């Protein structure tokens, strides 16, 4: 249960919001081009409950109801993603025009993410040209929405899109390339840099990226476990932060990247106005065990140079992820120590948990603990400017289908009725107290 003590006061101007993504909530699949996720979910056995996102939350047709929920919640900002496949259809940007207008009218700042995994079918992150197409698309969106959007996000979680979609095959497009997937990471980072330039050329500013990060804990002090944990940290954290913030790839990874990767670093390291962090849990890592393992429902093959271990002694979410608020403080203070003045202001662009039920006291406790952990990072000198809860709505949770619920608002996927949960009311009161 959450403590009854009030949440500490955050600085004036701190940005409070909630997040969603297009493929997970929009529906209206017949009014956009297909994406890699449409092809993936059409394959039997790919999604736990056999579902698709063809309807999802039907946000395209019900967005005014969802904007009213945002206004009632009292958030400053709404982070949503723009569907690249929808924009590629005639009139595809019209929906986002209406959404942005309605958000502005409700006093909620629009914060669009340009790519949240729903790559148009026919494009491929293994191809360098996809980065160039992405920059063109970014300029098109900015040209249409830039007069009302003040804060932009280029990519969401390129690490997960690389690992789950291209290395392990459990997300779209379903490839199992292991380390041969690393060009996907590079081309996404190049796409980010090119998009930053395209956005700025269109007059846009206040640009960031939403990278997923979490502390990596060695399974033991043994050298083999420490080295394995260091390599995992390199792959999941530094590979996606070092090029952006330091202008170089971490030592030991560059030989696995395309031959032209070094020449692209100047573009990748275009200065950011802020750095987005998606945080859910730390990871405990040890030396390889030589057998296939399961981590949070993800099959980890035997040939990897590390093994992911269970973190004991903490409560877990319905997804099986450990609830460790203090690891958020650890992550942010370690980032500040690692990158120093190269780290721009930080925004937590996702933080949330999967729990069932309308009286979701476990979600309240999770969010309460993480907001307090974020405040401790502020007190330790980390320049944190905002916090976005994942997610506004229960939604299509990728390969888990509709079996996991992250929303502050319950969605009945038969009737599409929205019902605010106890956590919605809790967050609303937190925001009122922050402004009181």
N, C-alpha and C positions, 0 to 999 in steps of 0.2 A: 504494500500500500504506500501511496505517496505521503510524505510528511505533511502535517498541518502548518508547518512554518511557511511563511510567505517566501516566494522566489525572490532572491536578491535583485535589486534594481540594476538594470542594464543602462548604458549611457543613452542620453537623448539622441534620437536619430537612428538607433539600432533598428534593423529591418526584420520584422517578423512576418513569416509567410508559410504557405503550404505548397506542395509540389504534386504534379501528375505527369503523365506522358501520353502522347497522342494515341499510340497503338493500344495502350492499355485501357483507355476510356472512351475513345471517340466513336467507335462503331462506324456506320455509314460506309462500309467497305466497298459498296457498289458505286460510290461517288469519288473514288480515287483509283490510281493505278495500284496493282499488286506490289507487295513488298516481299523481302526474303522471308519474313515471318508468316505470310500467307502460304507460301510454298512449304515452309517447315511444318506448320500446324496441319497441313493437308496430309502429311505422312503419318500413317497409323503408328501409335506408340510414342510419338514425340512429346505429347502433352499428357500430363498425369490423368486428367479426367476426360481426355479426348475432345476438349472444347477448342473453340477458335475465338478470335476477337472481332468477328464480323459485326456483332452488335455491341458487345462489351457493356459499357454504361450508357450507350446512345447519347454521349455528350454533344455530338454535333447537333442533334435535334432538341436537346434539353439543356443547352449551355446556360440559358437565362436562369433556370432553376438552380444551377450550380453556382452562377455568379451571385445569386441571392444568398446561398449558403456561405459563400466567402464573405459577403458583406455582413451577414449575421454573426459570423465568427469574429470579425473585427481585425482581420489581418491587414498588414500594410501592402502586401504583394502576393502575387500568384505566379508561381513558376509552372509553366506548361510547355509542351514541346510542339513544334510545327512539324506536320507530317510532310516529308519530302515527296512521297508518292501522291499526296493530295494536291500539293502545289503544282505538280507536273500535269494535272488535268485542267482543262479550260475552266476558268472561274474558281480554281482551287483555293486561291488566296482570299476569296470573298468571305469564307467562314471566319478566317482569322481577323479580317477587317471588322466583322460584327462582334467577335469576341473581345477584341481590344477596345472597341468603342464602348461596349457594355461594362467592361472592367473599369475603364476610366470614369464612366458615369457613376459607378458605384464607389469611386474613391479607392480602388485597388490597383496598384501598379502592375502592369503586365511585365513579366520576365520570361521571354521566350527562349527555349533551348532549340537550336537548329537541327540537332541530330540526337535522337534517343533510340537508336538501334534499328529503326524500321527503314533499312536501306531499300530504295526502289529495286524491284526485280530487274535483272539484267546488268546491274552495276556490281562491282566486286572490289572489296578493299585490298585484294592482292594486286590490283592494277593501280599504278600511280595516277592514271588519268582520272580515277574517281575523286582524288583530292582536288583536281582542277574543276571538275563538275560541281563539287560541293561549294567551292568558292563562288562560282557563278550563281548557284542557288542562293547562297547567303546574301549576295548583292541584290538579288531580285526581292527577297523577303524584306531586307532593310529598306529598299526603295519604296515598298508599299506601306510598311508599318512604322518606319523610323520616325515619323513626325509625332508618334504617340508612345513609342517605346524608348525608355531611357536606359535600360539595363539588359544586356545580352549575354547568352551562354552559347558557345559554339558546339561543344560535344558533351555528351553524358557518358561517363564511365567507359572510356576506350579500353581500359584494362579488362573489364568483364566481357566486353564485346569481343575482344581478342581471345581471351582465355576460354570462355564458355562457348562462344560461337565458332571459333576457328581452330583452337587447339584441342579441346576436349569433345566438341560436337554435341553438347547438351542444349545449346541454344542455336537459333538460326545464325548462319545458314547450315549448321550441322556438320561442319568439317572436323576431322580429327588429325590435325597436322602437327600437333605438339610444337616443337621449337621452330618448325617451318612456318608457323603462323606469325612470326615476328615481323615480317614485312607489313602485315595488317596493322600492327601497332604504329610502325613508322608512318604509313600512309595516312592514318587517322591524325597523327600529330602534325603532319604536313598539311592536311586539310584544315586543321585548326588554324595554323599560322596564315595560310592563304585566306581563310575566312576572316580573320582579324583584319587583314589588309583590305579585303573587300568591304567589310563593314565600315571601316574608317573612311574609305574612299566614298562611301555613301553618306557620310556625315554622322555615322553612329559613334557613340562613345560608351564608356562604362562597360567594358567587355571582360568576361571571364570564361572559365571552363569549369565543368563539374567532374572532378576526378574522385574515384573511390580510394579511400586510404584507411588503414588500420594498423595498430602496432603488431609486430611479429614477435612472438615470445618463443625462445628456444625451449624444447621439451625438457632439457636438462643442461647443466653447465659443461657437459662433455663436449670436447672439441667438434666431434662429428655433428652433434645436434646444433651447436652454435653456427657452424659453417653452413649447414643446410638451411637454418633459419635466415642467415644473412643472404643466401641466394634467393630464397623466396621473397624476402623484403626487396631485393633488387628488382625482381620480376614484377611484383605487384605494386610497389610504391615508387622506387627510384626511376625505373624505366619510363614512367609517365610523368614524373615531376622534374627530374634533373634536366632534360632537354628544354623544358619550358622555363625553368627558373635559373639554370646555370649555363645554358647554351651548349651542353654536351651530354652525350650518353654516358652512363656509368661504365667504368672500366670493366672489361670482360664480356660486355654484351655487344659491342660494336661489330665484332667479326661475324655475328649472326644476322646482321641487318643488311639491307640492300647496299650494293657498292657505292651508290650515290648518296647514302644517308648523311654523311658528314657535310656534304655541300648544302643540304637542306636546313641545317641547324640554325642559320641566321633567320630563316623564315619562321621556323618552329618557335624560336625564342622571341618573337615579337612581344614587346612589353605588354603585360596584362594590367588592367586596372584593379583587379581583385582575383583571388584564387578560391574556387569552390571546392569544398570537401564534402563528399558523401561518406558518412560513418555509420556503421552498424555494430561491429564487434571486432575484437582482436583475433588473431589466429595463432595457435600453438603449433610449432613445426619442429620436426626432428629429422634425423638421418633416414634415408630410404630403408624400407623394411623388405623390399623385394616382392611384395604382394600388392594386389589391387586393393584399394581402400575406398570407403564411402565417406564423403564429407558434406554434410548438409544436403544429402540427396544427390550430390555430384560424384560420379565415378572418377576416381583418380587412378590412372594406370600404374602398373608396377614399375615401369621404366623411368619414372621421374627421379631427379636427384634429391628429393626430399619427401617426407610424408607428413600429412596434416593430422594432428592428434586432437583428441577431445580436451577441452578446457573444463576441469572439474571444480566444484565448489561454488558455482554461481547458478542462479536460476536461469532457465532457458525459455525462449519464445516458442510459439507453436511451430516455428520453422526449425527449432533445435539450436538456434544461435544463442550463445551465452550473453547474459545481460551484464555488461561491465562498464558502467558510466565513467569510472575513473580512467579507463583506457582512452577516452576522448580527450581528457586533460593531458594525458601522457603523449598522445599523438600530436597534439597541437604544440605543446612545449618542445617536443623533440624536433618538429618541423622548424620551429623558430630557431632552435639551436643549430640545425643542419644548414639552413638556407640564409639565416641572418637577414641582412637588409635586402637580399634578393627576393624575399618572400613578401608579396604585396598584401594588403588587407585580406583577411579570410572571411568567407561566408560559408556557413554550414548549409549546403544546398539540398541535402537529404539526411534525415535521421528519423527512424521509426521502427515498428515492430509488428509482427503478425500475431494477433490473438482473436479468438472468436468472441461473440456476444456483444450485446448492446451496453451492458453494464461492465465496461472493459477496464476494471480497476488495475489490471496488470499493465495495460498500455499507459494509464495515467502514471503509475509508479515508474515505468521506463522513461517516459518523457520528463517527468519531474527530476529524476536522477541525472539525466543527460543535460538538461538546461542548467542545473546547478554545476555540473562538471564543466560546462562551457564557461560559466561565470568564473570558476576557479582559473581557467586558462586566461581569461581577461585579467584577473588579478595578478597572474604570473607574467604579464607583459605581452601576451599575444594580442595582436590587433585584429579582433573579431568584430565584424560589422553586421552580421545577420544570421538568422536561424530559420530554416524551412523544414516543416514536418513532412515526412512521407507517410501517409498521403491524405489528400482530401477525401477521396472515395475508395471504398473497396473496388477492386478492378481485376482485370485479366493479368495474373501474375506469371507471365511468360510460360515456361515449361511446367509450372505448377497449375496452370489453368485458373479455375475459380476456387481452388482449395485453400488458398491463403488470403487472409483479410488484413490489410494494412491501414484501412481507412479510419479517419475520424467520423466518417459518415457511412452507415451501413447501406449497402445496395442489395435489394432483392433482385436477383438476376432473372427471375421469372416475370415480375411485374415492373422492374426498374424503379420501384419506389425507393426514395432516399429517406433515411431516418438517422438523425444525428445521435451519436453514441454519447456515453458519459464523458469520454475523453474530449469530445467537441466542446461540451460545456465547461470542462476543466480548462482547456486552452483559452476559451473565450474569457474566462475570469482572470487567467494569468495576464492576458493582454490588457484587460481593463485596469488591473492593478498596476501594471507597468506604466500606464498613462495617467494614473490617478494622482 
